[in-house]
Amino acid sequence: MQPYKVFAMACRTSPAPGPQANADERSRRRMRVRAMAAALCLGLAAASPLSAGTIVLALEEPADGVPYSGITNLRGFAVSDAGISRVELYIDGVYVTDIPSGATRNDVADAYPNYPDSDKSGFSMAYNYGNLSAGNHTFTVRAHDADGTVAERSATFPVQKFHAAYFADPNAVNLDAAAISVRPQGLQIDGMTLDGKTYDLQLGWSTAAQGFRFDSIASTAGGSGPVDPPPGGGGCVNVPLVANGTRAVWEVSGSGINATVDTTYTDVTETSAASDTLNRTSASGITTETNTRTVQTYQITNNYLYVGRIETTGSASVSGFNTPVDATITYQPLKLNGPVTVFCSGQTWDSEPVSQTIEGNGQTLTEQTARESGEVVAVNEAITTAAGSFSTVRTRVAVAGADSVVQWIDIARGVMVKQETYDHGGALIATSTLKSLN
């Protein structure tokens, strides 16, 4: 998905003026989540120790939300009044192995001098992340002590990988035709050849490893734009991020609602996007007008977009009555929204549930997102609206137990041209169509 549509994807079923209305409704129905939300506000970092009974447990690597690839360490520490008996590793909920423990940790001994064997509390093992599929995975470390107490700590993160998990030939890598450039806090390598396949790489600094990691590993077919697209909408295409200064106006209709959405993109980068939107909605004889600014922060990894936070501020006017709009949605870990910059016909993805915290109108709601399944239905599909004729990528995303959304995205400028929303039974309930594009 392109950054401009992260907010819409996060709140597909939210009514205008924004997520604060959805938060209010759900808060009334689910007041019990407040205690949970208050606990989450403690804001423990990924490597912060977690106490459970007599156990203090920390998972230091992998770190939540940080990309991993190749062979690197899994490490942390665990201490208990009763003594640690074993430390287990679960990957995506499935037991894998016991992690070797008993490594020297003088720093832990200094922090927890009253725990037995705290100086030998470290656990670690080498792990080849290339054995996992690309995309998000969750590692859970579970520590047991001699009294039967159990504590666990998890990290969810994206895996970057090449076309194989291991390459024995040192001559398999060729940088002769590669272009190397500097990017903020890292390096960009375009056109590296590995075992006969070409990749574009982004490297970023890892504080935990004290070295560079692969932030992005993208297989390329060379060139820009369509890559050998066969007739009928097949192949792959490159789609740019929406350019700063782009202004798009959509008309929305369905379920007794008519709306005009006027959005200008003001600050789109590889890590965040800001936009200003004027939304006029008419329903049941009531007109609502909202003026909002939305700032989204995200991570682009291996041509997939993972959203972390969406902040919306502004004002809403309903029949002359004005009220402020101030809402924030935070995902922990980052939520997979789908492909970005490169779309291939037949490409599929699954977005696993993550914790979603919605803050607005003085209330806080924390819950799990629904599972989403997406597909690139076609590329190079022609579509015409009042704004003109476009060559588009058509995608479909289905939300478990809820609605589904079909979108057509302009290949040339990355702007949504059309969107159709269907209910769980497959009935069309809303259509958004691009009216003008500047």
Secondary structure, DSSP 4 states (H G I P E B T S, - for coil): --GGGHHHHHTTTPPTT-HHHHHHHHHHH-TTHHHHHHHHTT---TTS-EEETTEEEEEEESPTT--B-SEEEEEEEEEETT-EEEEEEEETTEEEEEPPEEE--HHHHHH-TTSTTGGG-EEEEEEEGGGSPSEEEEEEEEEEETTS-EEEEEEEEEEP--SSS----GGGEE-TT-EEEEETTEEEEEEEEETTEEEEEEEEEETTTTEEEEEEEEE--SSSS-BSPPTTT-SEEE-PPPPTT-EEEEEEEETTEEEEEEEEEEEE-SSEEEEEEEEEEEETTEEEEEEEEEEEEEEEETTEEEEEEEEEEEEEEETTEEEEEEEEEEEEEEEEEEE-SEEETT-EEEE---EEEEEETTEEEEEEPPPEEEEEEEEEEEEEETTEEEEEEEEEEEETTS-EEEEEEETTT--EEEEEEE-TTS-EEEEEEEEEE-
